[in-house]
Amino acid sequence: MAIEFSARIRRIPSYPVADGYSLPADVAMLASNESPDPPLRQVVEAASRAIAGANRYPDPSNSMLKRALGNRYEVPTSRIAIGNGSCDILLAAGEALLEPGAELVYAWPSFSVYPHLAAASGARAITVGLDDDHCHDLDAMAAEITVATRLVIVCNPNNPTSTAVPFADIAAFAENVPRHVALIVDEAYCEFNLLDDPNDTLDLLARHPNLVLLRTFSKIYGLAGLRVGFALCGSEDFPRAVEQVRQPFYCNAAAQGAAIEALKHQDAVAERVERAIVARVEVEAGLNALGIEPAPSQANFCWFDLPEDSDEAQVVKGLAERGVLVRAGAALGRPGALRVTYGTPAQNVRFLDALGEVV
Ligand SMILES: *Cc1c(COP(=O)(O)O)cnc(C)c1O
């Protein structure tokens, strides 16, 4: 007889795992919005020092990392949550906030982890379609908030569409969310956003105790493999709640050490952003030359509809055969679209050449 699992297990979707983890090293991995640059030498050394003491459990309160983040963002450490990646904080938020009868509101297509929150908790997911420009329709989202709403998530810039809404719209939206409803603004890509200063939203924390700014070391800091993310919060309630629902040692010692060191190298962060912006301009020009109009990207990746006569699965396969891995839109809520991470200049050329051959 097979093991009998809980009913909720059948509702939880499987995360669309990118192909290619056993492919040769010269494949262009443009499917997961990772940084093309390896971590800095000093960051690797900091992680190594932590590993040398790995017979001990890591600091369960993440005190040094919280202090470093608190100094950088001028947020009290009691209003900072750390996670085993920011997805860990997202799932913990679902567990802490949601239950059958409750509702959460988010846009669609958006980050593929959000549907897990409702499925795992038995809450109802209210999804609001993006507008014709692949952007969040914040008015339509505000209209979906009811007495049952516990959580609203805005992904800005949005994954998978790469678009961002201006800070002023986020600020106005925050005013519209009742104080007892948690508002998570998922800012995994905020450093790549040129519409506004990525840290403008920090000013909103003082006015909105229900606001949570979710950030990660996986993208601009290039530490996706270590799993560390954080949330900057308007009150102490959110960090306390996500602490309660998790195991004590959710953030490992190497991740804590690497993250603390990575924060010291903001000059390297700025250089990575610059390279991503150059890639953005070059890839957009290359796509335009193929008659493709990508969504206006404020992230480290692009999003576009394939020409009418091309078959998404065939294009993805054709690119993979040419050593370029991208993400198919079908798995992300928009069949016929592709999401492609900007890589090194050589990888971007390779992607554009390969796409030119297959469409
Ligand atoms: C990549 C990403 C994250 C980060 O996930 P980690 O668990 O921190 O690696 C969070 N939100 C969105 C929208 C993302 O695309």
The ligand as a Tripos MOL2 file, in Angstrom:
@<TRIPOS>MOLECULE
LIG
   15    15     1     0     0
SMALL
NO_CHARGES

@<TRIPOS>ATOM
      1 C1         14.1710   34.9580   -7.3260 C.3       1 LIG1
      2 C2         13.0070   35.5290   -6.6140 C.ar      1 LIG1
      3 C3         12.9520   35.5330   -5.2340 C.ar      1 LIG1
      4 C4         14.1190   35.0670   -4.4350 C.3       1 LIG1
      5 O1         14.0080   33.8060   -3.9760 O.3       1 LIG1
      6 P1         15.1200   33.2770   -2.9700 P.3       1 LIG1
      7 O2         14.3600   32.2670   -2.1760 O.co2     1 LIG1
      8 O3         15.5530   34.4380   -2.1290 O.co2     1 LIG1
      9 O4         16.2090   32.7140   -3.7850 O.co2     1 LIG1
     10 C5         11.8600   36.0920   -4.5970 C.ar      1 LIG1
     11 N1         10.8610   36.6370   -5.3090 N.ar      1 LIG1
     12 C6         10.8930   36.6660   -6.6350 C.ar      1 LIG1
     13 C7          9.8110   37.3230   -7.3730 C.3       1 LIG1
     14 C8         11.9550   36.1020   -7.3270 C.ar      1 LIG1
     15 O5         11.9670   36.1090   -8.6660 O.3       1 LIG1
@<TRIPOS>BOND
     1     1     2 1
     2     2     3 ar
     3     2    14 ar
     4     3     4 1
     5     3    10 ar
     6     4     5 1
     7     5     6 1
     8     6     7 2
     9     6     8 1
    10     6     9 1
    11    10    11 ar
    12    11    12 ar
    13    12    13 1
    14    12    14 ar
    15    14    15 1
@<TRIPOS>SUBSTRUCTURE
     1 LIG1         1 GROUP 0 **** ****
